[in-house]
Amino acid sequence: MSNQTSSPNGLLGFLLGGLVGVGVGLLVAPERGQDVRRRMAYHVSALSNRIAELVEQMNRIEADSEARRQGEEIVAEATQRAEQIMQDANELLARLRRGEAA
């Protein structure tokens, strides 16, 4: 599936296309005004629900990205600290082997 609907322009295009399609379809349909309004309300509601789902999905993707970024920062910091500890331990062992006091 394309990621075009996850961008603001893709979402706007999706919304406009949906609205135009629903509007044209309802205007050319040979139905009574009450039936047209009922169908229009249904389609607007369905479109609204779809928009809400897309917004929720975009927010979830952004939250996942932020969590991933924070996790990567934590891992990088822990790696750096572990390397420093290893370096300090190696220096201490070298001193001990040479008979130097710590």
C-alpha positions in Angstrom: 0.0 0.0 0.0 1.3 3.5 -0.8 2.3 5.9 1.9 0.6 8.8 0.2 -2.3 8.9 2.6 0.1 9.3 5.5 1.3 12.7 4.3 -0.8 15.8 4.7 -1.2 16.3 0.9 -2.2 12.6 0.5 -4.8 12.9 3.2 -6.2 16.1 1.7 -6.4 14.5 -1.7 -8.1 11.5 -0.2 -10.7 13.7 1.6 -11.4 15.9 -1.4 -11.7 12.9 -3.7 -14.1 11.2 -1.3 -16.2 14.2 -0.8 -16.5 15.0 -4.5 -17.3 11.3 -5.3 -20.0 11.1 -2.7 -21.5 14.5 -3.7 -21.6 13.7 -7.4 -23.0 10.3 -6.8 -25.8 11.6 -4.6 -26.7 14.5 -6.9 -27.1 12.3 -10.0 -29.0 9.5 -8.2 -32.8 9.5 -8.9 -34.0 9.6 -5.3 -36.2 11.7 -3.1 -34.5 14.6 -1.1 -35.0 12.8 2.2 -33.3 9.6 0.9 -30.5 11.7 -0.5 -30.0 13.5 2.8 -30.0 10.1 4.7 -27.5 8.6 2.3 -25.3 11.7 2.4 -25.4 11.6 6.3 -24.3 8.0 6.2 -21.5 8.6 3.7 -20.3 11.7 5.6 -20.3 9.6 8.8 -18.4 6.8 7.2 -15.9 9.2 5.8 -15.5 10.9 9.1 -14.8 7.5 10.8 -12.2 6.7 8.1 -10.5 10.1 8.7 -10.5 9.5 12.4 -8.8 6.1 11.8 -6.2 7.6 9.5 -5.4 10.4 12.0 -5.1 7.8 14.8 -2.9 5.6 12.6 -0.6 8.7 11.8 -0.4 9.5 15.5 0.5 5.9 16.3 3.2 6.0 13.7 4.6 9.2 15.1 4.5 7.9 18.6 6.2 4.7 17.5 8.9 6.8 15.8 9.4 8.9 18.9 9.6 5.8 21.1 12.1 4.2 18.7 14.2 7.4 18.7 14.2 7.5 22.5 15.1 3.8 22.6 18.0 4.3 20.2 19.3 7.2 22.4 19.1 5.0 25.5 21.0 2.1 23.8 23.6 4.5 22.4 24.2 6.0 25.9 24.3 2.6 27.5 26.8 1.4 24.9 29.0 4.4 25.5 28.9 3.9 29.3 29.7 0.2 28.9 32.6 1.0 26.7 33.9 3.5 29.3 33.5 0.9 32.0 35.4 -1.7 29.9 38.2 0.8 29.3 38.4 1.7 33.0 38.5 -2.0 33.9 41.2 -2.7 31.4 43.3 0.2 32.7 42.8 -1.0 36.3 43.9 -4.6 35.4 46.9 -3.2 33.6 47.9 -1.3 36.7 47.4 -4.3 38.9 49.5 -6.4 36.6 52.3 -3.9 36.7 52.0 -3.8 40.5 50.8 -0.2 40.7 48.4 0.8 43.4 45.0 2.1 42.3 
